[in-house]
Amino acid sequence: MPETAKAGWPALLYAEWADTYRTLHLWTQIVGKVRLARTPWLNHSWQTPLYLTPRGLTTGPIPHDARDFDLEFDFIDEVLRLRTDEIDAVLPLAPMPVSVFHHQVMAMLAEADVPVKIDGAPNELPEAIPFARDRTPRVYDGAQAERFWRVLALADRVFKRFRTGFLGKASPVHFFWGSFDLAVTRFSGRPAPRHPGGVPHLPDAVAREAYSHEVSSAGFWPGGPGCEEAVFYSYAWPEPPGFREAPVAPKGARFDTGLGEFVLPYEAVRQAPDPEATLMAFLISTYTAAADAAKWDRAALECDLGAPGRPRPV
């Protein structure tokens, strides 16, 4: 058993794995764009994300003519796996330029008779070198990637339980490869003002469709420029008056004016006596702050958190 499997909530220091992070971010964009190219549009771009598995991140089934296929980052065996009803092919995950990874993924799809043409440039990044032309040497450390996935898997459990406490429209818990975060979103049911757009290398039409309705959204982000630490976050769109001044739990949570959202350092959760309860307190209190400030119909939208094998009382 890998050591990280026995270590609870593992350390995830941005500075230690930043190079592998940047590589994996671009690789997940290539794989995510394969799903995007073959899957009908679903509200709020829900047809695009990846999902947690017991070994990594998957696209889930992707339709291709009369058959399906999927792609999975397996961080235990350190491979990208392609499966159809007839084929189980793998691409080893190792240091390589993005252009090489892109070429090998496209070749693997073609050899499996499920060729896909994708949009060839990254999204939501300040630099958008087309994948096929990005020949920069890249670092990839499999142990660091596995540790990141284990953090996602632990957060995924808590997010999924949090999701059970809402009767209204709510997203699945999913991993967005553009912003490189795990997210879950609740909706009031009311339309939102037109989003201004302006997300780097993301069509305004996509951002406006994603934020067409009022949301309270929470997630986990491993950090990046302006916030070089892993954090849990929570924001409201549109931000209602008084939201950022609302008291939230636990100690250490704060509103970050640069990001425009509440954040709780991952390290504060990891070091807490009960990490799951600490994270749940953050999710509930920041959602409450958003719902109260925006005057959501909470009585109609909420229910008790779910439990295995116990139907919700009606």
Secondary structure by P-SEA (a helix, b strand, c coil): ccccccccbbbbbccccaaaaaaaaaaaaaaaaaaaaccccccccccccccccccccccccccccccccccccccccccbbbbccccbbbbbbccccaaaaaaaaaaaaaaaccccccccccccccccccccccccbbbbbaaaaaaaaaaaaaaaaaaaaaaaacccccccccccccccccbbbbbccccccccccccccccaaaaaaaacccccccccccccccccbbbbbcccccccccccccccccccccccccccbbbbbaaaaaacccaaaaaaaaaaaaaaaaaaaacccccccccccccccccccc
